[in-house]
Amino acid sequence: MFEEKRVPDRQVRAMQTETTVRVYLACPPAVADDALGKQDLGRVGAVWLTPSFRLAAHLSGNGSEPGRERVLAVDLTREGFERALREHVEWVPERDLDHSPLNFQAIRIRSELPGAWVTAVADVTPVVRDVAGLLATDRLHLAVKLVPHEPPYEPG
């Protein structure tokens, strides 16, 4: 009759343009301030990143987890993202907005992110906290409007 379209068990989903792919970093305030000021993750060293906004919100405890109080959106060149995918990755359950695990997995990437890969750094902590606040007051219909669209990643 009709076939149900199922999400693959493992799928890289990301906010993306023709030239960039967005990843998220949950980090301490000092790291966030430095990265925002320099528009680079320069001396941070190897960090765990994810292209999933929902997973980043979960991992940061909505910006309240000690050492992960801030959530940065880091736009990478597609080449940089591809190289990062070849470094060290792990698959973890994707999360819905209330942080419940879903039946498919999202990717986490461990990388040092050379400055040449980074095209922009923005603080999305307020958005993460706004989503949590809306969910806490049963306004899911408004919370979902704040979450970025993250279609399946198509390598260039």
C-alpha positions as CSV (number, residue, x, y, z in Angstrom):
1,M,0.0,0.0,0.0
2,F,2.2,2.8,1.2
3,E,5.7,2.7,2.7
4,E,6.5,4.5,5.9
5,K,9.6,6.7,5.4
6,R,11.9,5.9,8.3
7,V,14.8,7.9,9.6
8,P,18.0,5.9,9.3
9,D,19.4,4.7,12.6
10,R,22.4,6.9,12.2
11,Q,22.2,10.2,10.3
12,V,24.2,13.4,10.2
13,R,21.7,16.2,10.3
14,A,22.8,19.8,10.4
15,M,21.9,23.4,9.7
16,Q,23.8,24.1,6.5
17,T,24.3,26.4,3.5
18,E,26.1,25.7,0.3
19,T,29.4,26.7,1.9
20,T,29.0,26.1,5.7
21,V,27.8,23.5,8.2
22,R,26.8,24.5,11.8
23,V,28.0,22.6,14.8
24,Y,27.4,23.4,18.5
25,L,29.8,23.6,21.4
26,A,28.7,23.6,25.1
27,C,31.5,25.3,27.1
28,P,32.4,27.4,30.1
29,P,31.7,31.2,30.0
30,A,35.4,32.1,29.7
31,V,35.9,29.9,26.6
32,A,32.7,31.3,25.1
33,D,33.7,34.9,25.6
34,D,37.2,34.3,24.1
35,A,35.8,32.4,21.1
36,L,33.1,35.1,20.5
37,G,35.7,37.9,20.7
38,K,38.1,36.2,18.3
39,Q,35.5,34.4,16.2
40,D,37.7,31.4,16.5
41,L,38.2,28.4,18.8
42,G,42.0,28.9,18.6
43,R,43.5,27.7,21.9
44,V,40.6,25.7,23.2
45,G,42.2,22.4,22.0
46,A,40.2,19.3,21.1
47,V,36.5,19.7,21.9
48,W,33.3,17.7,21.4
49,L,30.9,19.2,18.9
50,T,27.6,18.2,17.5
51,P,25.6,19.5,14.5
52,S,22.4,18.8,16.6
53,F,20.9,21.8,18.4
54,R,18.7,19.4,20.5
55,L,21.7,17.3,21.5
56,A,23.7,20.4,22.4
57,A,20.8,21.6,24.6
58,H,20.7,18.2,26.3
59,L,24.5,18.0,26.8
60,S,24.6,21.5,28.3
61,G,21.5,20.9,30.6
62,N,19.9,23.9,28.7
63,G,23.0,26.0,29.6
64,S,23.0,25.1,33.3
65,E,25.5,22.2,33.4
66,P,28.7,23.3,35.2
67,G,31.5,23.9,32.6
68,R,28.8,23.9,29.9
69,E,26.9,27.0,30.8
70,R,27.1,28.5,27.3
71,V,26.2,27.0,23.9
72,L,28.0,28.3,20.8
73,A,27.0,27.9,17.2
74,V,30.1,27.4,15.2
75,D,29.8,27.7,11.4
76,L,32.5,25.6,9.6
77,T,33.5,25.4,6.0
78,R,32.2,22.3,4.4
79,E,35.7,21.1,3.9
80,G,36.5,21.6,7.6
81,F,33.3,19.8,8.6
82,E,34.3,16.9,6.3
83,R,37.8,16.7,7.8
84,A,36.4,16.8,11.3
85,L,34.1,13.9,10.5
86,R,37.2,11.9,9.7
87,E,38.9,12.7,13.1
88,H,37.0,11.1,15.9
89,V,33.2,10.6,16.0
90,E,30.8,8.8,18.2
91,W,27.1,8.1,17.8
92,V,24.7,8.9,20.7
93,P,20.9,8.9,20.9
94,E,19.4,12.0,19.3
95,R,17.1,13.9,21.8
96,D,13.7,15.5,21.5
97,L,13.2,18.9,23.0
98,D,12.5,17.6,26.5
99,H,15.8,15.6,26.2
100,S,14.1,12.2,25.9
101,P,16.2,9.9,23.7
102,L,14.8,9.2,20.2
103,N,15.1,6.0,18.2
104,F,17.9,7.2,16.0
105,Q,21.4,8.5,16.7
106,A,23.1,11.8,16.2
107,I,26.8,12.4,15.8
108,R,29.3,13.9,18.1
109,I,32.7,15.0,16.7
110,R,36.0,15.5,18.6
111,S,38.2,18.0,16.8
112,E,40.6,20.9,17.3
113,L,39.0,23.0,14.6
114,P,41.8,25.0,13.0
115,G,40.8,28.7,12.5
116,A,40.7,28.3,8.8
117,W,37.7,26.1,9.2
118,V,35.7,28.5,11.3
119,T,33.6,31.1,9.5
120,A,31.5,32.4,12.4
121,V,30.9,31.9,16.1
122,A,27.6,32.9,17.8
123,D,26.2,32.5,21.2
124,V,22.9,30.6,21.1
125,T,22.6,30.1,24.9
126,P,19.6,32.5,25.1
127,V,17.8,30.4,22.5
128,V,18.6,27.2,24.3
129,R,17.2,28.7,27.5
130,D,14.2,30.2,25.8
131,V,13.3,26.8,24.4
132,A,13.6,25.3,27.9
133,G,11.4,28.0,29.4
134,L,8.7,27.6,26.8
135,L,8.7,23.8,27.4
136,A,8.5,24.3,31.1
137,T,5.3,26.4,30.6
138,D,3.8,23.9,28.1
139,R,4.3,26.0,25.1
140,L,5.8,23.4,22.8
141,H,4.2,25.0,19.7
142,L,6.3,28.1,20.4
143,A,9.5,26.2,21.4
144,V,9.6,24.3,18.1
145,K,9.7,27.5,16.2
146,L,13.0,28.4,17.8
147,V,14.8,25.2,16.9
148,P,16.9,25.5,13.7
149,H,16.0,23.3,10.7
150,E,18.6,20.5,10.5
151,P,18.1,18.5,7.3
152,P,20.2,15.4,6.5
153,Y,23.8,16.4,5.6
154,E,24.7,16.0,2.0
155,P,28.5,15.9,1.4
156,G,29.6,18.4,-1.2
